[in-house]
Amino acid sequence: MAKLSLSTDKIRECVPQQELEALAPLMDACHAKLYDGSGKGNDFLGWVSLPSSIKSWELDDIARTAQNLQSMAEVVIVIGIGGSYLGAKAVLEALSDSFDSLKTVRTRPVVLFAGQNLSEDYMYELLQAVKDRSIATVVISKSGTTTEPAVAFRIIKEEIEFRYGKEGAAQRIVAVTDAAKGALRTLADREGYKTYVIPDNVGGRFSVLTPVGLLPLAVAGIDIRALVKGAQEMEKMTGKDVKYADNPAAQYAAARYALYQKGKKIEILASFEPKLQYIAEWWKQLYGESEGKENKGLFPASVVFTSDLHSMGQYIQQGERLFFETVVSVANAEHVVTLKHDEENLDQLNFLAGKRIGEVNRMAELGTMLAHVDGGVPNIKVEIERIDAEHIGMLLYFFEMACGISGYALDVNPFDQPGVEAYKKNMFALLNKPGYEEEGEALRRRL
Ligand code: PA5
């Protein structure tokens, strides 16, 4: 069984243990709201029991579609943004060989992403990269109307139809969207694409364990059953009847809440494993969109150590004391690389002879933690045994559950994102979208 543990003892100088424990009733009450539906945004609580409600036949169906796409395309382009992109990207990065693209025999089918930006050069280069390869696409949008993926899909769809004809294209396009609403649903139904539904009660940033994340991951050859199993284990560990004392998600939520009350305004998610960089990107969306509203919320930032110790390390050690760190620690590396003894020892590293690089990394992690704590940066540790599908599934659900509790503790609706609309309105106005003429004029005068 996968294992995840939490330690908060290195926040004690800032938050004494009794103060943390005193938050138990609040955390339990917020946790209970996720189950009784009495909190804000209660029509978006489908993620809470999602892992345990996934049926085996659903996973089989996703696996069949993935195999079908793999069999007809060398490259599958996954189109989506925000919650319709980051989960799949994060898990894929975490579970892939860092140098897969250089291997003669790749360990995974090639999945590329589009629609997560509006960069013309990115799109041009993507089209160039796949011009001599067979392609298929998975287009993901819950609303079915988000501009970035819609723009990318228009271009990729045209390319697929040009190459394979309308009928061929219908075999190579899979849409993941709302059951009934949105332009993507209308188009998919009209063109006869295979579709998957994003449940109404699961918001984008909580949707990694729906087909939004599972289909692209299955296409990439990730063991989605193990991913779901890990999430199911964490669902049990943080379930309805699990009280604060045994609930790691409630304890994490309490620690970050207490630190926020003490004036820490930024949470830095740190890891010493570069493969977890996109897990941090996913986490930033999860917490940033869920909590950053009503002029409240911790600002979620991230670093990858030891790389960023040579860039952000100075600020973290001695800059403004605005933040605390949450380290996602990995107990065991998958592979063994040992430093050898060198007769000449010109690099003076013989004191490391016989040691694994992982041990050096571990000492860097422990040394950094103590240095940062000494520098006034409280430290929370979330440890997983290893980076595999089960542990990543566990970690994802852990952060989701903690986020739900945390959002309620902050007394915001953790499941909406009204602030995301502001830029969209301006963009449409500046692009002369019908209906936005007056706003367009007003904005142009300000530029
Ligand atoms: O969490 C969210 O709701 C957002 O990040 C959305 O996932 C993102 O805006 C993409 O939306 P959609 O899936 O509707 O295209």
Residues whose N, C-alpha, C, O or C-beta is under 5 A from the ligand:
A	BS01	PA5	I81 G82 G83 S84 I140 S141 K142 S143 G144 T146 G203 G204 R205
